[in-house]
Every structure is written in C-alpha cells, then in structure tokens.
Amino acid sequence: MNRILFTFPGQGAQIPGMLHSLSQTFPCQTWLDKASDALGEDVMALDTEGSLKRTRAVQLCILIAGVVMADRLIQEKMVPDFVGGLSIGAFPAAVTSGALDFTDALKVVSLRGELMESAYPDGYGLSAISGLIEKDVRILINAVNTPDNPVFLANYNATDQFVIAGTESAMREVLEKAREKGATKTDRLAVAVPSHCPLLAGAAEKLSDAIKQLAFKRPAIAYLSGSTGRVLWQPDRIADDLAFNMARPLYWANAMTAAYERGVRLAVEMPPGSVLTGLAKRVMSDGNAVSVQQEGLNTVLRLGQRLKQKI
C-alpha cells in the first residue's frame, strides 16, 4: 500500500551539536525558541559534548530534533501514515501524531530525564548483543542476575539483536559470556541508566503522575508503540505508553513487523539516528528505510515523491 513511517531514535543516538546542525540545515528558530521558552533555558546549550553526558539533556535534544525534522518533512508534503519511537523517541512520535502538545512534551521529558538520572546516578546502563537468539541471551542473563547485581533483557530489536539493562558489572559478565557463546557483536551503549526493566518502575510511577495532568488527544497520524508493537489510537493508552515505557521491555522488532504488515514501504528515521533504519531494513524486504542523518533531507524527500508516484 506504499505507506510511510517516521521513526524516532532512542537515547544513544545523540551527537554533539545536533541542534545546531538542524538550525544550519533549514530555518527552525521558531521551534527552538518555543522550546527555550517552555523550559526557561537556552536549548542550544543542551547539545554540547559536556551537556550530553546528562540524561536530561540527551532526551530533550532527541525530542526537539525529532519534532523539528518531522515537521519540516510534513511541511514539504511528506506526511507519514504512521509514527513510532524507540524509548524516548516515543515522545516526539506522540507530538508528531498530534496526540501530545510540544510544550507539554518538553516539560514531561525534562522531568523524565531528571527522574531517570536521580534513580541511578552511576554504575548502571545498557549494552547490546548481536548474533545470539533470545533463548541463549535469557540463559546468560539468568546465570548472572541477582538482587544485588541485577541485569535484565530490555529491548527486542531483532531476532538476533537484543539490549540488556543492569549494573556495569552484571552487564560485563553477560557480554563476556555472550562472546564465549558466539555473539558477533557486543557493545556498551552510551546510556547511563538501566532503561526498560523493573529497576525504573518507581521512576515510571512518578512520571505517570505528571503525565496524568496533561491533555492528550486522539492522534491524527497512527501512533505505533515500540513497547507493544501495536497501533494506539486512544489518548489514555498513549499516555500510559509514554509514562511506563522506561520500565517496560521494548519490542521494536514487533513494531517494525506490524508496520510492514500494514503496508509501510518507506521508513524514515529522524535525526540524529541511523540504528532504527538498519533494523527496519531487515523487515522491509519489499520497501526502503532511510536515515535523514545519513542520507540528507533532499534525498529523503525524493524517495517520498517516488513512493507517491507508485500509488
């Protein structure tokens, strides 16, 4: 059916200067000023290398970059049929869908970052494992996980690509065992908190209290949940998805399969990410997936025009 999906990356995709790069690519000062006014600070100070060591700054930058680029594409008549985001990427997806106001998103993402930072200020994070099946990864995790040294399976990115969350020592042990088992790649990700596991349940409850105060609307564009792999239309379900995704496993592989089955043939990843593009390509055998960060705005717009011509 030649539908279009906008994907929004999660934490770990951040690049120093990412907001400055956007402002140099096309006019977007109105968005940046709106963000600065809402937060009571200059958002252009958030994308420095030093600032991006903090979870709050990273998440705000990813929110702003995603919303700004999605709006630019829509203004250029490239309107998506679906939007979906990984972890923090769910927030710019919700804004783009029309379910959540940008100003509200800024304030709640600021709180989200602070809650995650304060919950686990150091000694925790995320790591990726490629080349093993889920059963093997679970066995390795179960062999290491203890109440004092926890580690969990957090992201199901593909049938042979997973993310684990936990303490530094537990993750190191799992990664070592994974390499011994034959994993093709293991990486410590640039994320300082143990997302998408029970360790953040308390922080998620606090975020939920804040999100309940916001006004959500039925989205104009289908909102695809990275936590469940399902399309959500009800405002209360989208609010719940945003509040608790930090403490729930992510089933991104399921989300991409669902998008493909619903006719998506072009997945466009918002800046500054490119990882979701690779994951989408594995599913979309009859379609295309591109990263704006890698291919550039003009190339992405041309691909969208070609897809329209096939309809």
C-alpha positions in Angstrom: 0.0 0.0 0.0 3.1 2.2 -0.1 2.6 3.8 3.3 5.2 5.9 5.1 6.5 5.5 8.7 8.5 8.1 10.6 10.8 6.5 13.2 12.3 8.4 16.2 15.5 7.1 17.7 16.2 6.5 21.4 19.0 7.5 23.7 22.4 6.6 22.5 21.9 8.3 19.1 22.9 11.7 20.4 25.6 13.7 18.6 27.2 16.9 20.0 25.9 19.9 18.0 22.8 18.0 16.8 20.5 21.0 17.4 23.0 23.4 15.9 23.2 21.2 12.8 19.5 21.3 12.3 19.4 25.1 12.6 22.1 25.3 9.9 20.2 22.9 7.6 16.9 24.8 7.4 15.0 27.6 9.3 13.7 26.2 12.6 14.3 29.0 15.0 10.6 29.2 15.9 10.7 25.7 17.2 14.0 26.3 19.1 12.6 29.5 20.7 9.4 27.7 21.7 11.5 25.0 23.4 13.7 27.5 25.2 10.6 29.5 26.4 8.9 26.3 27.7 12.0 25.2 29.6 13.2 28.6 30.7 16.6 28.0 29.3 18.6 28.2 26.1 18.1 24.8 24.5 21.1 25.4 22.2 23.3 24.9 25.3 22.0 21.3 25.6 23.8 19.8 22.7 27.4 20.3 23.8 29.6 17.3 24.5 29.6 18.1 28.2 25.8 18.7 28.4 25.1 15.4 26.6 26.7 13.4 29.4 23.4 14.1 31.3 20.3 12.0 30.6 18.0 15.0 30.7 19.9 16.9 28.0 20.1 13.9 25.8 16.4 13.2 26.0 15.4 16.8 25.4 17.7 17.1 22.3 16.3 13.9 20.8 12.7 15.2 21.4 13.4 18.6 19.8 15.4 17.2 16.9 12.7 14.6 16.1 9.8 17.1 16.3 11.6 19.7 14.2 12.6 17.4 11.4 9.3 15.6 11.2 7.5 19.0 10.9 9.9 20.0 8.2 9.2 16.8 6.2 5.4 17.4 6.7 5.7 21.0 5.5 7.4 19.6 2.4 4.3 17.4 1.8 5.8 14.2 3.1 3.1 13.2 5.5 3.6 9.9 7.4 0.8 7.3 7.8 2.5 6.0 11.0 4.9 7.3 13.6 6.8 5.3 16.1 9.7 5.9 18.5 12.2 3.8 20.5 12.1 4.7 24.2 12.5 8.5 24.5 11.7 8.6 20.7 8.1 7.8 21.6 7.6 11.4 22.8 8.5 13.1 19.5 6.4 10.4 17.8 3.4 11.4 20.0 3.9 15.1 19.3 4.1 14.4 15.6 1.0 12.3 15.7 -1.0 15.1 17.2 -1.6 13.3 20.5 0.6 15.4 22.7 1.4 19.2 22.7 5.1 20.1 22.1 5.3 22.3 25.2 3.8 19.6 27.4 6.2 17.1 25.9 9.2 19.3 26.7 8.2 19.7 30.3 7.5 16.0 30.9 10.6 14.8 29.1 12.7 17.2 31.3 11.1 15.5 34.3 11.7 12.0 32.8 15.4 12.7 32.4 15.7 14.0 35.9 13.8 11.0 37.4 16.0 8.6 35.5 19.2 10.3 36.5 18.3 10.5 40.1 17.1 6.9 40.3 20.5 5.5 39.1 23.2 8.3 39.0 26.0 5.9 38.2 27.1 2.3 37.9 24.2 1.3 35.6 23.3 1.4 31.9 22.6 -0.6 28.7 24.5 -2.9 26.5 23.8 -4.5 23.1 24.2 -8.2 22.0 24.1 -9.3 18.4 24.3 -12.8 16.9 22.5 -14.8 19.5 18.9 -15.9 19.7 16.6 -14.8 22.6 16.7 -18.2 24.3 20.5 -18.0 24.6 20.5 -14.5 25.9 18.0 -15.3 28.5 20.1 -18.2 29.7 23.1 -15.9 30.1 21.1 -13.3 32.0 19.6 -15.9 34.3 23.1 -17.1 35.1 24.2 -13.7 36.2 21.2 -11.8 37.5 20.9 -11.5 41.3 19.1 -9.0 43.5 22.4 -7.3 44.4 23.8 -7.3 40.9 20.7 -7.2 38.6 20.6 -7.5 34.8 17.5 -7.8 32.5 16.6 -8.3 28.9 15.4 -4.8 27.9 15.0 -4.5 24.1 14.0 -7.0 21.4 15.4 -5.2 18.4 15.5 -8.2 16.1 15.5 -12.0 16.2 19.3 -11.9 16.9 19.8 -8.4 18.4 19.0 -7.5 22.0 19.7 -4.9 24.6 20.3 -5.7 28.2 20.0 -3.3 31.2 21.6 -3.5 34.6 24.7 -2.9 36.7 28.0 -2.3 34.9 29.5 -5.5 36.5 26.5 -7.7 35.6 26.4 -6.4 32.0 30.2 -7.0 31.6 29.7 -10.6 32.8 26.8 -11.2 30.4 28.7 -9.7 27.5 31.7 -11.8 28.2 29.6 -15.0 28.3 27.8 -13.8 25.1 31.1 -13.6 23.3 32.1 -17.0 24.5 28.7 -18.3 23.2 29.4 -16.9 19.7 27.9 -13.4 19.7 29.0 -11.5 16.7 29.0 -8.1 18.4 28.7 -6.8 22.0 28.6 -3.1 22.8 28.3 -0.9 25.9 25.8 1.7 24.8 26.0 5.5 25.5 23.2 5.3 28.0 23.8 5.9 31.7 20.5 4.4 33.1 19.1 0.9 33.1 16.0 1.6 31.0 13.2 -0.8 30.0 13.3 -3.0 33.1 11.8 -3.2 36.6 14.6 -1.1 38.0 12.8 2.1 36.7 9.3 1.1 37.9 9.4 3.7 40.7 10.5 6.5 38.4 7.8 5.5 35.9 5.1 5.8 38.5 6.3 9.3 39.3 6.3 10.2 35.6 2.8 8.8 35.3 1.5 11.2 38.0 2.8 14.1 35.9 1.5 12.8 32.6 -2.0 12.3 34.1 -2.1 16.1 34.4 -1.6 16.6 30.6 -4.3 16.8 27.9 -3.9 14.1 25.3 -5.9 14.0 22.0 -6.7 11.3 19.6 -3.8 11.3 17.1 -4.3 12.4 13.5 -1.4 10.1 12.5 -1.4 6.5 13.7 0.9 6.1 16.8 2.9 2.8 16.8 4.0 1.7 20.2 7.6 0.5 20.5 6.7 -1.2 23.8 3.8 -3.4 22.4 4.3 -3.3 18.6 0.6 -2.2 18.3 -1.0 0.9 16.9 -2.7 3.0 19.6 -5.5 5.5 19.0 -6.9 6.0 22.5 -5.4 9.1 24.2 -5.3 7.3 27.6 -3.4 4.3 26.2 -0.8 6.6 24.5 -0.4 8.4 27.8 0.2 5.1 29.6 2.6 4.0 26.9 4.7 7.2 27.4 4.6 7.1 31.1 5.7 3.5 31.6 7.9 2.7 28.5 11.0 3.5 30.6 10.2 0.4 32.8 8.8 -1.9 30.2 10.7 -4.1 27.6 10.7 -2.7 24.1 9.5 -5.0 21.3 10.8 -2.9 18.4 11.1 -6.0 16.1 7.3 -6.5 16.5 6.6 -2.8 15.8 8.5 -3.0 12.5 6.8 -6.2 11.5 3.4 -4.6 12.3 4.2 -1.5 10.2 5.3 -3.7 7.3 2.1 -5.8 7.5 0.1 -2.6 7.5 1.6 -1.5 4.2 4.6 0.6 5.2 7.1 0.6 2.4 9.2 3.6 3.4 10.6 4.1 7.0 12.3 7.4 7.6 14.4 7.8 10.7 14.6 11.2 12.3 17.9 12.8 13.4 20.2 12.0 14.9 19.6 8.3 14.5 20.5 5.6 12.0 20.2 2.3 14.0 16.5 2.1 13.5 17.0 2.3 9.8 19.1 -0.9 9.8 16.5 -2.7 11.9 13.7 -1.6 9.6 15.6 -2.8 6.5 15.7 -6.3 8.0 11.9 -6.4 7.9 11.0 -4.4 4.8 12.0 -6.8 2.1 9.8 -5.0 -0.4 10.4 -1.4 0.6 13.1 1.0 1.8 14.3 2.5 5.1 16.5 5.7 5.3 18.0 7.9 7.9 17.7 11.6 7.4 21.0 11.9 9.3 22.8 9.7 6.8 21.0 10.5 3.5 20.1 14.1 3.9 16.8 15.9 3.7 16.6 16.3 -0.1 17.3 12.6 -0.7 14.6 11.6 1.7 12.1 13.9 0.1 12.8 12.4 -3.4 12.2 8.9 -2.0 8.9 10.1 -0.7 7.9 11.6 -4.0 8.8 8.4 -5.8 6.7 6.3 -3.4 3.7 8.7 -4.1 4.0 8.1 -7.8 3.6 4.4 -7.3 0.3 4.8 -5.6 
